[in-house]
Amino acid sequence: MTAIVSAAGFENPVHEAQATFRAAMRALAEPGLAQAVTPALLAPPPLQPATAALLLALADFETPIWLDPAALAMDGLADFLRFQTGAPIVADPSRAAFGVITDAAAFDGLDRFAQGTLDYPDRSTTLILQVDALAAEGAFALSGPGIAGRRRLGVTPAIPGLARALAGNHEMFPRGVDLLLVAGDIVVGLPRSTRVTEDAACM
């Protein structure tokens, strides 16, 4: 396992956590629009800066976190998150309030994460999926609440099965997973209420 050399939490915990929380809420309220997450945070690899900030701002002792194998392979990362957030790290993704996929190539769908219930749709996983880049133009067409007409989104690298998984996720509404795409210090929200289709001609 690779050890974390250096990592640090928020320099100004209250201010930066509030700013990160607002960025996350804007991302989910305006699906497909990029939001900057810029706290003074030294993120432990393989977490990107926005991923680390989102976890520190949103997770606590009542919100279990699931990490993908690439993140678990980083010795000390789980301890860093436990120390900074108090959140337990769980092996079962269906028990996670927050899931983290740091390696986009490892994405294999949304079914294994908590979907919530009709009575308690909030008892679902919010999944953070790291990618290399996000763009305002691309193969994904978005529509639904928070979007006037349609909105385009480009995701690099292309993730096989992502559009199909998101389409199935939308069909389960109000159940389903909320997705936060992260690239560096940028986050884009794709909540379960968003309808996502893919145009192969734009890829």
NORHUVEN-V817340 format. One line per field, one symbol per residue. phi: phi as a letter, one per 40 degrees, with the letter a starting at -180 (. if undefined). A space follows every 10 residues. Layout:
BEGIN
phi->???
END
This chain:
BEGIN
phi->.ccccaaacc cbdccccccc dccccccccb dgccbcbbcc bcccccccdc cccccccbca cbbdbbbcdc ccccdgcccc ccccbgcccb cccccccbbb bcbdcccbhb ccccbgbccb cccbccbbbc bcabbcbicc bbahdgbcgb bbabbbccbd gccccccccc ccdcchccbb cbbgbbbbcb cccccbbbbd ccc
END
